[in-house]
Amino acid sequence: MTPPSPAPGALGATSLRGRLSRLFALQTMVGLGGVCAVVYVVIALTLAHRQDELLAHKRVAVERLLNEGGAVHDLASIRHLLSDFMAGHDELSLAVRQPGRAPVFERNVGRRMAPLHKGVGFPVTLSAAVGGPGWVELGYDTSNDEQLLSRLFWTLLTTALVGTLAVSASGFVLVKKGLAPLNALARQTATLDARHLDQRLDLAGQSEEIQPLLVQFNALLDRLQVAYQHMEAFNADVAHELNNPLSILIGSCDVALRRPRSAAELHEVLSSNLEELRRIAVIVADMLFLSNAERGASARRAPPASMARLVAEVVDYHDAVLAESQLTVRVLGDAQAAVDTGLVRRAVSNLLGNAARYALQGSRVEVRIGRADPRHVSIGVHNRGPVIAAAHLPRLFDRFYRIDPSRTNADRNHGLGLAIVAAIAKMHGGTASARSSQSGTLVQFTLQMWESSPDGAFGASDTAAAEPPGR
């Protein structure tokens, strides 16, 4: 029983839209948070620098006032000067003291708070009348700046959060809109099935990043359509090829069982049925061979051998059939190649069998051996006979394909011979081809050259003996 398809979001799948929206929100939060943090740090450093500059400037002013004015003014005058200096500076605190004596001057000292206070101390020279050397403590109350920084912090934090939410919401909408073509593509894909193999995905409206994927997907659909059509045709051909012998067997057995038969009659029936069973076995064996070849099986390589000698052995095997058609065979050329000799014999046997069926009686068949290119050896069989139309040439190597739609000689030729030749060529890293003209028809296949004899993945040489011309 086929398990149901997983629903969207099942098996731990995540939403692309949700993931993009979350990443967009995270990026926005990090970006806005980083900008707000930089603004806060810059303003905090600026305020701290301004505080330090103010204290340094006021220290110079106090030193000048006390060092210069202290020599000509009495205590009351100095306090008056310091009071004028502190006017309008509530954020400043000032204390002028002398060891063992009452403070010379104090202003805003009692309001200082250690966590929110920045100060500096330095010595000054007072007049002898005032008491001589003194010590000044100058402070700055940073509470106003700290309140400003606090308001700035919460303002920036709120701005970052609200901005992130706003951008995330708009980003979610934009991501949804941006993924709309993919959703349309998913709906298109859902309509594809075996009943609509001609449909293709529409590239209109898709981004240029997705279009190459769609082009490849449509190309895959093209290949699947061709493969499906071939499979349907193959299934129909297989059913037809097996139906005939099975119908004959059933009819023969049915007739034989209608009345008592003698041993001689039963022997004749069984002999006839055995021929049909052997034909079915041959078809099944050939189908299994082609199935293994299409799954990527490769040939086992034997040590390099003479192709001309291998062809001569196959010609000797077909000698009786060739003589019956009054055909002569000539082998032209030679080449050394490391091949699966059993498979190559089978391919050459199938080609010679075709030549014997279609060559003009009394003509000559040529087996041509040569180099197709520096890396491939070619073996082709040329015969004089009816010209094959160009429309048929590309399909000669299809399974069960026959030029004659009436299936003449179907009892001796089930249409897999050239398909097997093409499969053997593929297993050797080569190809099969055919051409036909008034001068004759040439069907050939190529074999890839090997310097060594590696073991292949398919042990066909044990079962790939040369087949009779009827194949």
Secondary structure by P-SEA (a helix, b strand, c coil): cccccccccccccccaaaaaaaaaaaaaaaaaaaaaaaaaaaaaaaaaaaaaaaaaaaaaaaaaaaacccccccaaaaaaaaaaaacccccbbbbbbccccccccccccccccccccccccbbbbbcccccccbbbbbbbbaaaaaaaaaaaaaaaaaaaaaaaaaaaaaaaaaaaaaaaaaaaaaaaaaacccccccbbbbcccccccaaaaaaaaaaaaaaaaaaaaaaaaaaaaaaaaaaaaaaaaaaaaaaaacccccaaaaaaaaaaaaaaaaaaaaaaaaaaaaaaaaabbbbbbcccccaaaaaaaaaaaaaaaaaaacbbbbbcbbbbbbcaaaaaaaaaaaaaaaaaacccccbbbbbccccccccbbbbbbbbbcccccccccccccccccccccccccccccccaaaaaaaaaaaaacccccccccccbbbbbbbbbbbccccccccccccccccccccc
